[in-house]
Amino acid sequence: MKWTVTKISDLPLKTCLVGSLMFFGLCAGPAASTWAADFIFTGGHIYTADTTAPTAEALVVDDDTIVFVGSKEEAMTYRKPSTRVIDTEGKMVMPGFHDAHLHTFMGGRSLLGCDLAEAPDLQAIETILSSCLEKRQQQWLVAEGLNLGLFGQSGPELGWLNSVTNSVPMLLRASDGHSVSANTPGLELAQISNETEDPPAGIIERDESGAPSGTFRESAMYLLERHVPTMTEQDRLKTMRAAIAAMNQFGITSAFDAWVSAADVSAYRALDADNQLNLRIRAALAYGHGDLFTTDTAAVYESHLKDREALSTDRFTLGAVKLFIDGVLEGETAVLLTPYLNKPGYLGELTYPQDELNQMVSDLVENDVQVYTHALGDGGVRAILDAFEQAKQVHGSKDLRHHVSHMQLIHPDDHGRFAELDVAANFQALWALPDEWIINLNLPVVGLDRVHRMYPIASIVESGATIVGGSDWNVSSLNPLDAIEVAILRQDWLANDTLTTEELTQLDVLNRAERVDLDTMLKAYTINAAWSMHQEAVTGSLTPGKRADIVILSEDLFAIPPQRISTVQVEQTFIDGKRVYSN
């Protein structure tokens, strides 16, 4: 019998569909139906993320399941005439990436809309906006991904905004997701004047006369957002399909959507029903008790929370509730334990008073709901840890796996509490470098000592806590390898690949002591994140019995300098043994 051995570089994009499994090969008439739905990966570095067997020579997949991980010799005993033996030619095979914090709809919206994320300076922003202005198909000019680091502490101001256009209402969404800016026509359409008051948990930036200067932070964003036309159901589906395709391109097979509305839930369910949800989604429902951070009514929120199991599907799980504890440092809305330098005595304000926050968390825990939170300042982090601790005292230990996301500042006294409370520390490691946000916006208001304490990833790991990796896309790059490189080097991932080792050491580092190693970060994006999503029994490692969620990288990450990690490409992405992306 002649066996088939296929090099990864030779794999055709054309595929055959047998049952629910897509597998490689040429589909030649009736013969295709006789092929077994299984294949063997060999010839490269197989990284399993399984501590009992960290690496392997070969991997065997049958249907949608991993059936063997181990030696090439033993793997070949699974070989049948129909088996595809895939030689990965020295490349790296690993579990699919799990992004534990992203925003699918907003990410897709940035892909299909006017995106400013790659603009390096004001001139580039103005050029992009001018082009988008000519192409717009609605009343508003709306753009995503504005870099606040290019502006002063108060953000974009009316003079500059009106210079872009003073005839069309314009809304610019900041890349951090916590502010928007609008020109005069936009303010007029939204009926915003000098008399408009700051809403609860929101800030309207003002000029010296007290008039709105163009930038709106936190809940104040919705004074403008509610006037921007909403998408149709079909447009939302198109937007989310684009986002899912982008995730697959970067090897993401599971994601935690950190803030979903009823419209998002409907879209996910529709996509799964149509076999277009090419990854596993766990979603956090936007908190809806009169909170300006969500457009759903309290009744809709309560209904979705009550029916969360019934609303879940094979690949979509409505499993958590999202709470905003504080804001962001660049808007001076993050809550600190010691005051902002430019505002004596000012610590920021919690979105909810501590007593109210404690009760909210306790109610959710009582109903076995995973609590997923945004907390950025050390005061905000402590507030939610206190709430988790109180809920544990009242309701006992429950296997809910709560999240605290972002954590730009964590007081050292709180490092050990994540492990004590069994709370996942959800870091966006890409931010752990001294960029223009930290240097131009954060440093002046918190000082050098606190800057050197930012994103204490290594300290949290050493405390015994579980760290998980997330992008916060569309706030920053979706590519997990970008964040992994920064976590290892704490330096600029965009410049590193062009520098020699000697030059690299001269770059500014954001607290060298908080660097972590490659294995730590790979686990943060695989088995750790799978655990935080309650998926570890199904995926997250290349372990026999788990689903075949697999990524093939163009190079072995362990064989290259760390400053080249972000240049490595995803060549193939599989979920349930089905190839959903090929480079």
N, C-alpha and C positions, 0 to 999 in steps of 0.2 A: 504494500500500500504506500502510495506517495503522500508524504506529509506536506502541509503548507506552512511556510515560515514567512512572515511579513515584517519588513522593517517599518518603523513608525513613519519614516519619511516617504514611504511608498503607499501609505494608506489612502485609498480614494475617498473623496468626499461622498460619493454615491453610496447609499446604504440600502439594505433590505429590511423590511419590517415583518417580523414573525411574532404574532401575538402582540405583546406589549414591549418587546425588546428590539431595538435597532442595533444591528451588528454589521461589521464590515464585510465587504466583498462585492463581487459583481453578481447582479441578479439575473441569472440566465434561465428563464422559463421555469419548468416544473422542478428542476434540480434544486432551486433555491429553497423549496419547502422541506427538503431533506436535511438541510444544514442544522446542526445543533446550535443552540443559542448560548454559546460559551466561548471564551478565549483565554489565553495565557499571556500575561505581561512578563517579559524577562529582558536581560541585557542592559539594565541600568540600575541606579540606586533607588530601591524601593524603601521609602520612609513611611513607617506605619502609624506613628503617633501612639503606638501601643507599647507601654512600658515593659510588658512581658516579652516582647519580641520587637525591638525598635526598628530593625532593618531586615530585609529579606532579599533573596535572589530572584524570586518569582511570585506571581500572584495569579490565582485562577478565579475566573468569574463564570458562573452558570446562571443564565437568565438574569435576574436583577440582584443576585446575591454573591458575595465573596465566599468561596467554598474552601480555599486553601491559600496560605501565605507561608512561604518557607523556601526550601532549597529548590534549585532548578531541576535537579534529578527527580525529586519526589513530585514536583509539579507536572512533569511530563508523564507521570502515570495517569493523569486525568485526560490525557490527549486522546482524541478520537479523530477519525478521518475528516470530520467537519470542523474541528477546532481551528481557530485562528491563533497562531503563535505570533505575538507582536514583539519584535526586537526593538526596544527603545533606544538602542545605540548609545548607551552611556548617559542618557538623560535621567531626569528624576521623576519618579512616580510617587504620589503622595495622596492623602485624603483630600477631598474637595475642601476649599476654604469655607469657613463659617464666619460671616460678618455679623457681629453681635450688636451693631448699631448703625442703621442706615434708614433712609427715607425713600422708598421706592418711587412714589408718585412725584415727589419733588426732584429726585434724580432724573427721572424720565423727562420731566418738564424742562430741566436745564439742557438735556440732550437735544430736544426738539425746538426749544425756544431761543431767545436772545441770551447768549451765555457770555459773561464777562470774566469767567474764572481764570482764563489764561492770559488776560491783559496785564502786561508788566508795569504799565504806567498810565497816567491820565490821558496822554495822547492816544494810546491804544484803546482805552475805554471809549473816548470820544469818537474814534473811527468806527468801532463796532456799533455804537449806538446810532451813529449816522446811517449806517447800512441797514440796521434793524428798523429805523424810522421809515425808510423808503419801502420796506417789505411788509410792514405791519398790516394785519388784516382785521384789526379791531380798533375801537376808539382809543384805548390806552396803548402806550409804548411800555411794555413790561420787560425787565431784564433781570437775570439771575447772577449771583456770584460776585457781587461788588466787593472788592478788597478794601476794607476800612483802614488798613495799614497805610494807604496812600493819602489819607486825610488826617485832619486834626482830631482832638479828643471829642469834639462835638459832632463829627461826621460830616458828610457832604452838606453844603449850605446852599441857600436859594440862588445866590449869584452864579455859582458854577452850574447848578442844575438847570437854571433858566438859559444859560449860555448854550446848553445842549439843544434844547427846544423850549420856546416860550409860547408855542401855539398848540401843542398836543399834550394832554395829560400824561405824565411819565411817572412810573413807579420802579425804583431800583431796589431789589432785595439784596441785602448784605450777605456775604458768603457764610457768616456765622449763624444765619437764620434767626437773629435776635433783633434786627432792625430793618426798616425800609426808609427810603428817602423819596420825596416827591417834589416836583416843581410847582410853580404857582398855579398853572391850570389844573394840576392834580389836586392841590389843596382846595381850590375853588369848587371843583366838582364834588369833593367830599364834604364841602361846607365847613371847612376848618378855618377858624379865625383866631384873633387874639384872645377871644373869650372862651375858646375851647379849653376845658380843663383836662389835666392828666387823669386818665382812667385808673382804677385800681391795678396795681402791679405794672404800670406803664409810665413812660416818660416821653414828653414832647420836648425836644431840644428847642431852645428859644434864643433869640438874639438879645442884645443889650436893652432893647425896648420892651422885651417880653413877648414879642411876636414869634410864632413858629418859624424856625430857621430851616426846616426842610427834612429833618431826620426824626424818626419815631421809633421808640424802643419798646421791646417786650409787648405787653398787651395793647399799647398804643398803636402798634402796627395795624390792628384790625379796624381802626378808625378809617384807614385807607383801603385795606384789603377787601372789605365788604363791598366796595364800589367797583372792584375789578370784575368783569364778567367771568362766571364760572364755566368750567368745561362741560360739554355734553358727555353722556355716558360712553359713547363711542370714542370720543376724543380721549377720555380717561383711560379706556382700555388700550388704545394706541400708545399712549404715553407710558403705561406700565409695561407693555410688551417691549418697548424700546429699552426700558430700564432693566428688565429681566435679561434681555440679550446682552446688555453691557456687563451685567453681573457674571453671566456664563463666560464671557470673553476673558474675564479676570479670574476664572477658576472658582467662582463662588457657587456653591451648591446648596447652602443654607444661609438664611439671613433672618435677623430680628428686625422687623420694621418697627421703629421706635415710636411711632405716633400715627395711628390710623383713625380715620373717620368712618362713618357708616358707608359712605360712597366707596372708600377703599375696600372695605369688607366685601361689598357687593362685587367689585371688580375682581378681587382675588377669587371669589367663588365662581364667577363666570369664566375666568381664565382656566381654572382647574377643571371645570366641567367640560371645557373645550380642548383639554389636553395641551394647553399652552403655558401652564405654570411649571417652567423647567427648573425649579428649585424648591426647597422646603422653606416655608415662611412661618415664623412665629411672630405674632403681632401684639403690640401694646395699644390698647384702646385709649384714645385721648380722654383724660378725665373731664367729666361733663356736668358737674354741679354748678352751673352758672358761671363757669370759668371762661374767660375771654380767649383762652388758648385753644378753644375748639368751636367749630361752627354748628355742631350737633346740639340739639336741645337736651335738657336733662332727661326727658322721657325717652328719647332715642338712646341715649347713653345707658340708662338703666335697663332698657329692653335688651340691648346688645350684651350687656354684662350678664344678665340673667340667662340669656340664651347662648352663651359663648360656646358651649359644647356642641349644640345643634348647628351653629353657624360654621363650625370647623369642618374641613374636608380632608381628603387624603394627604394633601401637601400643604394645606393652610390651617394653622391653629391660632385661634383667638385666645391667647393664654395669659395676658397680663394687662395691667392698667398703668398708664404713664402719668407721672406727676412731675411738674416743674417745681423744684425747691427754691432755686434762685435764678439769676440771670448770668451775665458774662462780665469779665473784668473790663473789657474794652468799652462797655457801656456803663461801667461802675454800678452794675446791678447785681453782681455776684456778692454773696454775703461773706464777710470776713470776720475773723476773731479779733483782729486789731485794725484800727481805722485806716481808711484810705489816706495817703499822704497829703493829697490836695484838698481834702475835706475833713478837717479836724473833728474827731468824734463820730464820724459817719462810718457805719459798718455795712451799709446796704440793708435791704429789707427782705425777709423771707416772703415768698409768694403767699404762704399761709402761716399765720401765727403758730408757734410751737404746739400749743394745746390743740388747735384745730388739725394740724398735721398729724399729731399723735393719734387723734380719733379717726382720721381718714385711714391711716395705715392699719390701725387696729381693726376697723370694720372690714377692710379688704382681706386681711389675714384671717379673720374669723370666717370669711366666706371662701377661703382657700384660693385666693387670687394672688398670683405673682405680682409684686410691685416693682415697677421699672421707673427709675428716676433720673432726672437731670439735676446734678449738683456740682457746681464748679468751684466756689470759694470754700476755704477751710471751715467757715461758719456754716455754710450750706451743707457740706459733707457731715459735719458733726450733728446738725439738726436731724438729718434723715437717719443717721446711725442711732441717735437717741430714740427716734420713733420706732425703729426696728427693735431696739432693745426692750422698749416698753411693751410692744406687741408680743414679744417672746415671753416676757414675764406674765402677761395676761393669758395668752393662748397656748403656751408651751412651744416646743420646737416642732416646726412643720417643714417638710421638704418642699419649700416653695422657690428657693433660689433667687431671691430678690437681687436687683441690679442697682448699683450706683454708677452712673456714666459721667465721664469727662474728668472730674477731680483734678483740675489744674493745681489746686492747693489742697493738701491734707496735713493737718497738724500731726507731728510725730506721735503725740499721745494717742492718736486714733488709728495708727497703722495696724495694730494688732486686732482691732475690733471687727474687721472684715472676716477674718477666720473665726473669731469667737461667735459671730452672728450668722455664719455661713452665707455671707453676702458676696456676690460676684463683683470684683473691681473691674469695671468696663472702661478701659483706657483707649483713647484715640491717640496712639503713639506718634502719629505723623506730626502732631503739634509740639512734640518734645524737642524743639530745636530753636535757637535764638534768631527767629525771623523778624520781619518788620512789625508783626503784631505784638510780639513780646517786647522788642526794643523800643518801638515808637509809641505804643499804646499802654502796655502793661507796666513797664519799668518806671515811668514817671509817677504812677499812682500807687504802686505797692513797694517799690524800692528793691535794691539788689539782693538783700537777704532773702526776701520771699521769692524773687525770681529764681534763685539758686535752689529753692525747695520745690519747684514746679514739677509736676508729673513724676512722682517718686515711685516709678515702676519697680525698680530693684528692691526698694525697701518693703513694698507690699508683698513681693514674691518671698522675700526672706522672712516675713512675718508668718508665712504659711497660708496665706489667702490664695484663692483662685483668681487669676487674672484672665480676662478675655479680651479679644481684639475686635475693634469696630472702627469703621471709617467715618461715620456721621455724614456720609455722602447724602446730599450734594454739597455739604459744607466743605469737604475736602476730597482728595483723590480716592476713588473707589478701589484702586489697586492695592491689595494687601501687602504686596512686596515693597511698596513705597514705605508704608508704616513700619514694617519689619526692619528695614534697613535703618530707619531713623532710631528705632528703639535700641538697636545694637550700637550705633555710632553717636546718636544725639547731635547730629550735624546735618547740613543741607543735602538732601538726597538728590537734588537736581544737579548739583555741581560735582558730587563725589566721583562719578564715573569718569570725569575728565582729568582728575588730579592724580599725581603720584602719591605714594605713601608718605613721602616727606612733606609734600604740600598739604596733604590731608591733615596731618597733625597740627598744622598751623591754623586751621579753621577754628572758630569759636565753638565751644562745646557747652551744651546746657546741662551742667552738673554731671561730670564724668562718672561719679559714683553710682548714678542711677542707670547706667548701661546694663543690659541683660544680654544673654547669649541667644544664638539662633534657635536652638531647640526649645527654649522657653517661649519664644515668640511663635514658633510654628505650633506648639501645643495651644497657645492662647487663641490661635485662629482655627484650630481643629477640635481636638477632644475636649478642651476646656470650654470652648464656646458651645459645643454640642451639649455638654452637661448643663450649661446655663440655659439652654433652650429646651431642656428635658428630651433631648434626642440621642443621648449617648448610647442607648441600647440599640439604636438603629443605624447610626452613622457617626462620623467624627474620627474614626480610626480605620485602618485597613486590617480588619479582624474577621476571621471566619464567622459567618452567620449574619454579618451586617450587610447593609445595602451597598451596592457597587457605586459609590459616589467618589469619583477618582479624577485626579488632575495629572497631566503630564507636562512638566516644565522643560524649557529648551536647554537648561543647564542644571547641573547638580549644585544646589545652593551651598552645600558643605565643601565644595571643591573650588570655590571662587572667593576673591577678597570681598569682604562685606560691603564695600562701597560700590560693588557691581550688582548687588542683589536686585535693585530696582530696575535694572536693564534686562533682566531675565523675562522671557515671554511664556505665557501659557499657550501650549500647542494643542492640547486636547482637554475637553471637559466632559465628564460622564456623570449622569445621575440615574440611579437604578439600572446601570449597565447600558444606558442609552446615551450615545454621543450627542451632546447639545451644542458643542462648539468645536470647531477645527480651524486652526490658523493656516 
